[in-house]
Structures are given as structure tokens and as C-alpha cells.
Amino acid sequence: MNERKAKFIILTVGMVFPFIFCHAAENKYADVMAKLHPGMTISEAKKVFGKYNNRFSYRNGSQQAEGAPERASILRYALDNDHYLFLRIEWTAFVNGSVSDDNVFSSTELCSLEDLQKQIPEGTYTAIQLINQSFSPDWRCIEKFDPVGLIRVVNYLYTLGEKESLKCLQVYYDLATKHKDWAWRYDLDEQRIFLITLLLFVNKDGNPVMAQPVLGRVTPDISNYRSAWPVFPLVVTNDTPFFVLTGSLTAGATTDNALTALEYCRLNCILRTKPLTPTENPVKTCEGLFGSQKWKTTFESDDAVERYLIRLQAVRCLSEGSDTNKICSRYMISEYGWDKYVATWPTICAELCNIKVEWSKTKQCFEVMNFETKGQGPSGVDRP
């Protein structure tokens, strides 16, 4: 089947995965590119593409321009999970160690992950795309962890079967490690494989504790409670995964290789027995997790940061259904500041827990069924 022409594929387990190929990047973001001109400052450019980049800014990057003077730079801005805008600066000024927004760029370029379709084995592009849209286990941007993105790629690979899913993960690993230019250009990161394998596979011997990625000396320290956290740094409740890691000190420690994880799964694991199918409103799920015995035993009373970060993840779970913009604009607790978050969360939690939420097997996301938009939000924030 020609993947470019297919609109969707109906899978054997009753799920429908829409093919999420974008139109050519030039067409999708023609309005952005038409408004960007050499000689503009970075600040001026951000006013043009900021509405796209705000949600994906954690995927931004910069590097020295190859074969150019030392102060020449190329900045990468993510417009979504698949499309990247590049701005070239001939002489880069810095402010407090960061590239100044007053820099003037000399050229622009737009690229899409779709550019790689001809470079990878036929039939693997959708898997590569979904893998690359999933989270890389970096404690520095935990608040950006997307449980739905991880569920989606695990479920898709599940439908391919053990042999084909391992093949796709190997292809992604090769793309990310053997082509350094591609890795930076398309934000390919082999560490994404860690979290996927933790959920996609189970041990042949029935032991629920999977081999833990070596991410350095981590916080929280679950070494004494390993059986309670079998897929750490993930915790899965009601088939919804949350990322628990809040700190990693890599000095003096080793970082595991994703290839090791793949080899471990080939030798010791089989495919999970069924796809992930969340059964509850994710906000209710995370609050239930905080009340569990394993949570109380591991964290005792010092868990404020962990609770905050997992609540962010739970709210993000609701950001892909029919009421995406309404929920995001009303409950963007990441922008509240700590004091406001602490003061308003009880109200926010009560409102979100009253929303009827169902997991859609066809759309592979949480569907919000009864979101009310009238009145005032928490602490007087206007509701959309």
C-alpha cells in the first residue's frame, strides 16, 4: 500500500490510526514563510511563527553554521512535531549565555520529517513519525511529557507485531545515531526508544519489573521499592503512563544506550498482550495515584514537585480532543506560577474531574464529552 495516498489504516484490534502525513511543509506554513524576510530580527520573526512554536518550543535548538565563521549560527524552531523552521545568523550576539532576540537573520529554511521518507525502508514511515513525536526521557523538560503521544506510538507498534515493531525501532535508532546532521535537523533522539520499549514489551518469564534505563543518579530514588515501580521512570495507572523522574545527576554515572534496550527486548521479552486503553479521566487517575500506598511509601510527604509535574501531564492528556483550545486556555497551570497553582488547583481539579472523558480507540486520544464553557474559570480567569 502506498503510504502517501492512504488516509487511514484499520488495524486488527479495531483501532483506526489516521495517517498524519502533513502536506508539503511549504504549503502548510506558506503564510509563515511569506512574512519572514532576511534582515528581520529574531524577535520580529517570533511574532510571525510564535503561535505555532509556543507549544513545541522545547524542541527548539541551535548550532554553529558548518563551514561558516565562528559566530555564525543556525537556529531551529519547531512549528509542530514534524516541521522545523531554520533561521541563519551570520554574527551571533548572546545575552546571559543565550542567543539574543535582537540578532538579525540572513536566510530561512523550512523542513519536514517527511523529507526522510525516501531514506528509510518502505512501510516504516508512520512508525518513525510516531516514535519521533513521543517524549525523550529528559528530566529538564518533564512538564512537556505527553502520555497520549506515548500511548499512540506503543499501540501502533503493537499492531505491527513483535518482529516488525523491533525493526521500526531499529530503523529509528539508526537514523538518530548514524546520521548526526539528520538527528539535529529533525530532532531525532534515540533515547525515545527507552520509554516505548518499557510499555511495548513484557518479560518472557512473567516478571513485571522491566530493565530500567540507566539515566544517571535519579530523583526520586526508588531503588528500595523497585517492585512497586516496574517500568520506572514511568508509572502506569489505568493504562495511562506518567513520567515520574524529576531529577537526574549524570556526573559519575553512565547513560544507557538505546541499542541495549532493543537487544534486551529481543532476547528477554515478548510483545504486551493487548494495547493500552485508558479507562478513566486522567486527572482522576493521577489524583488516585497520589493516594496509593506505593506513592506514600516512596515519597512520604515531600512530593509537591512530583504532584505538580504529573498534574501537568494529566491536563495535557485532555488537550487533543474536540475541546482542545478551551481546556488548554482555561487550565494552563504551567503558566500560573507556583502560588497561583497551589491556590487554584483544588478548584481546577474538581472541575476537571467532573468532565466526562472517554478514550477513543479510533482517534487514539481522550475525548471530552461534556465540557462547559460558560462563566468564570478558577480565580476569576475568563473562560473561553
BELWORA-V541392 format. One record per backbone hydrogen bond with DSSP energy under -1.0 kcal/mol. CO is the residue of the C=O (numbers start at 1). NH is the residue of the N-H. If there is no record, write none. Layout:
co=(CO & CO)
nh=(NH & NH)
This chain:
co=(2 & 7 & 9 & 11 & 15 & 17 & 24 & 24 & 25 & 27 & 29 & 30 & 37 & 40 & 41 & 42 & 43 & 45 & 45 & 46 & 49 & 49 & 50 & 56 & 57 & 61 & 63 & 65 & 69 & 71 & 72 & 73 & 74 & 75 & 76 & 77 & 82 & 83 & 83 & 84 & 85 & 86 & 87 & 88 & 89 & 93 & 95 & 98 & 100 & 101 & 103 & 105 & 107 & 109 & 111 & 112 & 113 & 114 & 116 & 121 & 124 & 125 & 126 & 127 & 128 & 129 & 131 & 136 & 138 & 141 & 142 & 146 & 147 & 148 & 149 & 150 & 151 & 152 & 153 & 154 & 155 & 161 & 162 & 163 & 164 & 165 & 166 & 167 & 168 & 169 & 170 & 171 & 172 & 173 & 174 & 179 & 180 & 181 & 182 & 183 & 189 & 190 & 191 & 192 & 193 & 194 & 196 & 197 & 200 & 202 & 203 & 213 & 214 & 217 & 219 & 219 & 222 & 225 & 226 & 229 & 230 & 231 & 233 & 235 & 237 & 238 & 240 & 242 & 247 & 249 & 250 & 257 & 257 & 258 & 259 & 260 & 261 & 262 & 263 & 264 & 265 & 268 & 270 & 281 & 282 & 283 & 284 & 285 & 286 & 289 & 292 & 293 & 294 & 295 & 296 & 299 & 301 & 303 & 304 & 305 & 306 & 307 & 308 & 309 & 310 & 311 & 312 & 313 & 315 & 316 & 321 & 323 & 324 & 325 & 326 & 327 & 331 & 332 & 333 & 337 & 338 & 339 & 340 & 341 & 344 & 345 & 346 & 347 & 348 & 349 & 352 & 356 & 358 & 360 & 365 & 367 & 377 & 378 & 381)
nh=(6 & 19 & 17 & 14 & 11 & 9 & 27 & 28 & 29 & 30 & 33 & 34 & 40 & 105 & 45 & 46 & 47 & 48 & 49 & 50 & 52 & 53 & 54 & 59 & 60 & 76 & 74 & 68 & 72 & 92 & 65 & 89 & 63 & 87 & 61 & 85 & 113 & 79 & 80 & 111 & 77 & 109 & 75 & 106 & 73 & 100 & 98 & 95 & 103 & 43 & 42 & 39 & 88 & 86 & 84 & 115 & 116 & 117 & 119 & 124 & 128 & 129 & 130 & 131 & 132 & 133 & 134 & 138 & 141 & 144 & 145 & 150 & 151 & 152 & 153 & 154 & 155 & 156 & 157 & 158 & 159 & 165 & 166 & 167 & 168 & 169 & 170 & 171 & 172 & 173 & 174 & 175 & 176 & 177 & 178 & 183 & 184 & 185 & 186 & 188 & 192 & 193 & 194 & 196 & 197 & 198 & 200 & 201 & 272 & 270 & 206 & 215 & 256 & 249 & 246 & 247 & 225 & 228 & 229 & 232 & 210 & 234 & 244 & 242 & 240 & 279 & 237 & 235 & 219 & 217 & 253 & 260 & 261 & 262 & 263 & 264 & 265 & 266 & 267 & 268 & 269 & 204 & 202 & 285 & 286 & 287 & 288 & 289 & 290 & 292 & 296 & 297 & 298 & 299 & 300 & 302 & 303 & 307 & 308 & 309 & 310 & 311 & 312 & 313 & 314 & 315 & 316 & 317 & 318 & 319 & 324 & 327 & 328 & 329 & 330 & 331 & 333 & 335 & 336 & 341 & 342 & 343 & 344 & 345 & 348 & 349 & 350 & 351 & 352 & 353 & 355 & 369 & 367 & 364 & 360 & 358 & 380 & 381 & 377)
